[in-house]
Amino acid sequence: MSMLLHLQTVPARNGLLWVRHGFKVFQRKPLAISGLFAMFLFAGFALLLLPVLGSMLLLMALPLLSLGFMLATHLVLQNQTPTAAVFIAPLKLTPQRRNTQLALCGAYALTTVLIMLLSNWVDGGAFEALQQLLAKPEANDPAYEKAVEAALAEPSLMWGMMTRLGLAALLSVPFWHAPALVHWGGQGALQALFSSTLGIWRNKAAFALNALVWAGLVVGLALLVSLVVSLLGLGQLLPMLALPLGLFLSSVFYASLYFTFVDCFMFGAPRELPGEKA
């Protein structure tokens, strides 16, 4: 059964509302929400142990990650605790929707690989060379430090990174809502990709504000933690704090995705969540 969807235009300020609701959902079920993201990370590391195939499977899983978190947020709003079942629930509705979701996953993985190949061609292998250097750090080695500085100063590296980030951002637009449009709206793959693109374009001001808020949170929190550990003389703890902070912000971000979808295609994001005091 499909739900009635209709494209809506929302004010720019709703980009901040989505972030706020993401924090509120996380606050209701912090262990469940962060546990889901940690579980996905663990599964991703396990997949990377498989040569070639593992990387492709991980890329294919990313669209289901966003949809799984939308389902998790939906459950939290109904006072239920989400489990790992949210990641496979989209594949269990109907054979047609399962095949459509798998087609989206395959298209996302293939397009991502093409973006990486194009970016490697643009930078001439500069990014790969930098990765190899950083993978084998040599402390207090002047030659190693000069090699890293030279790799970072390579002009082609900047062009390659701009290509990666720019094309990755463009790719996220059609895939942002597409899995949810298939799951709740029963749309076909091409229709879902088009609808997602149209939804984001029509609400570009809200999404731009949303992106700015998330960027500000990431940078601001990183600077605050760095300042605190520096003042306390505990700089060695910074790498240890980066992982839980990254897990926290990533979990909240994914918990907020549900509200971007319902605001653009369903009943709209509520000003206050169910169960809150007005």
N, C-alpha and C positions, 0 to 999 in steps of 0.2 A: 504494500500500500504506500502511495506517495503522498506527501504533504503538499498543500498548496503554497507555492513560493511566489513572491512578487518582488521585483527589484525596487529598492527604496533609496532615496537620497537623504543622507543624514548630515547634520551640522558638523563643522570641523571639531568642535569641542568634544564630540563623542570619542575622538581618538584618545583623549585622556580618560574618559569614562571606562573604556575597555581595559586600560591598564589598572585602574582602581578596582574594577570588578575581579580582575585576575588575582590581585592581592587578597581580596576578600574570600574568593574560592579557596585559595591556598591556605588561608588562615583557618578555614573550616576543617580541612582534611590535609594538614601539612605532611604527615607521614605517608599517606596514600599517594598524594600527588608527586612528591619528590621521589617516592619509591618507584613509581611508574617510570619516571625519567631515568633514574639510576638503573632500573632493570633494562631499559632500552639501550643505555650506554654499554652495559655489560654484554648484552646480546650483540651489539655492534662490534665490540672488541673481539668477541668470539668469532664472528663472521670474518673479520679481517685476517684471521689465522688461515683461512682458506684462500689459496692463491686465485686471483682473478675473479672466480665465481663469488667469493665472499664479498668483495667490493661491490659487485653488481647487485647482489641480493640486498646489501645494506642501502644502496642508493634507491632500490625499488621499494624499500620499506619506509622511506621518508614521508611519502604522501599519506601512508596509513598511520604514521606517528601523529601527524597533525589532526587527522580525523579521530584517532583514538583518544586524544586529549579533549577534543570537543565532546565526545561521548562521556568521558570521565567528568568533565565539568557539568554536563547535563545531569549526571547521576548525583553529583554533590548537591546540586540545587534541589534535588528531590530527597535530600537527607539520606542518600545511600553512599556506601563506600565503594569506589571503583577498584577493579582488579585488572590484572593483565588481560582479561577476557575482552577488554575494550579494543584491543589491537586486532583481534581476529573477528570481532562481531560484524564488521562491514562485509566480510567474506561469507557470512552465513545467512544473509537475507534471502536472496534469490540467485539462481545460477546466472541470470542476465546481469545483475548488479555486481556479482563477484567477478565476472569476466570483464566488465567495464572497469572496475577498480584495478584489476590486474593489468589491463591495457594502459591505464593512466600511470601505474607504477613502472611499467616497462618503458613508456614514452619518456617519463621523467629521468630514468636511469640512462637511457640512450642519449638524450639531449645533454645531460650533465657530462657524459663522457666526451661528447663532441665539443662542448665548451672547454673542457680541460685540454683536449688535443689542440684546439685553436689557440688557446692561451699559451701553451707550451711552444707553439710555432711562433707566436708573437714575441715572446721573451727569449727565444733561442736556447731554452734550457737553463736560463738564469735562476729561475725559481727552484728547479730540481737541484741545481748545484748548491744553492743556499740551504735547502733541506738536508742534503747530505752532510754539509758542514755542521749544521746545528744538531744533527743526530749523533755526532761524535765530538762532544765538547772537550776541549783541552784547557783546563784552568791554568792561568798564569803562564801561558805560552804566547809570546809576542807574535810569532809567525801565524798562529791560529787566529789571533785577534785581528791581524792585518788582513788575513784571507776573508774573514767575515765582513770586515769593513769594505773591502774591495767588492765582495759579492753584493752587499747592500747598496753600494754606489753605482752598480751597473745600471745604465739608463734603461735598458730593455726590461729590467725587472719591474720598473714602475708601469710601463705600458702593458706588460703581461698581467700585473695585478689589477690594473684598471679594467682590462678586458674580462678577467675572471669575475670581479665584483659586479661590473656593469651587466654582463650577460646573466650572471646568477640572479641579480635583482629582477631583470626582465623575465627570466624563467619562473620566478616565484609568483608573478602576477596571474597567469592563467591557472596555475596549480594551487593557488591560495585557498580558493573555495571549491575547486572542482570535485575533490572526493566527497565533500559534504553535500554538494548538489546532486551527486549520484546517489548517495546514501539516503538523504531525506526527500529529494525531489524526483528520483528515478530518471534523471537526465542521462543521455548518451554521452560518450567521452568528448566528442567535438563540441556538442552543445554546452556541456559543463565547462570546458575550457574557455569558450566564448563568453558564457555568462559570468564566470569569475573575472575575466578581463574587464568586462563592461561594468561589473559591480565595483571594482577597485577604481576604475577610471572615473565613474560617477561620484565616488566618495573619496577622491584623491586627497582632498584637504584633510579629511579625518585621518586617513592613513599616513599622510605626511607628518601630522602632529603626533600620531602614535609612534612613528619611527623616531622622531626627535626626542620624545619623552623617554623611550627605551635607551637611546644612545646616551642621553643625559644621565639616566640612572646607572648605566654601566660605568661610564667615565667617572661620575661623581662618587659612586661607591668605591671604585678602585682607588681614586685619589684619597678618599677618607681613610680607607684601611692602610694605605701606604704611609700616610701622615702619622696615623696612630702608632703603627709598629715602629716607625722611625723615631718618634718621640720617646717611645719606651725602650729603644735600643734592641728591638726584637726583629730586626730585618730578616733574619734567617727563617722566621715563621711565615713570611709572606707567601712563598710557594705552597705551603701547607694550607693557608687560608683561601687560596685562589680556587681550589676545587669545590669546597662546600658553598662558597659564594656564587660560583658559576652554576652549580647545581640548583641553588635557590632561585636565582634570576631566570634561568632557563625554564624551571618548573612553573614559575609564575607567568612567564611569557606564553607558554603553551596552554596554561589554564585560561588565559585571556582570549584565545583564538575563537572560542565558541561565541563570544559576544560580537566579534567582528562579523560572523556569519549571520546570526539572528538579526543583527542591526541592518544588514544590507539586503537580506532575502526573506526574513520571516516576520516576526511580530515586533522587532525592534528591541534593542537592549534596554532593560528597565532602569529607571533612575536609582531604584533601591532593589536589592536582591530579595527573593522570597525569604521570609523569616526575619527580616531586618525591621527595626523600628523606624518609622518614617521621620 
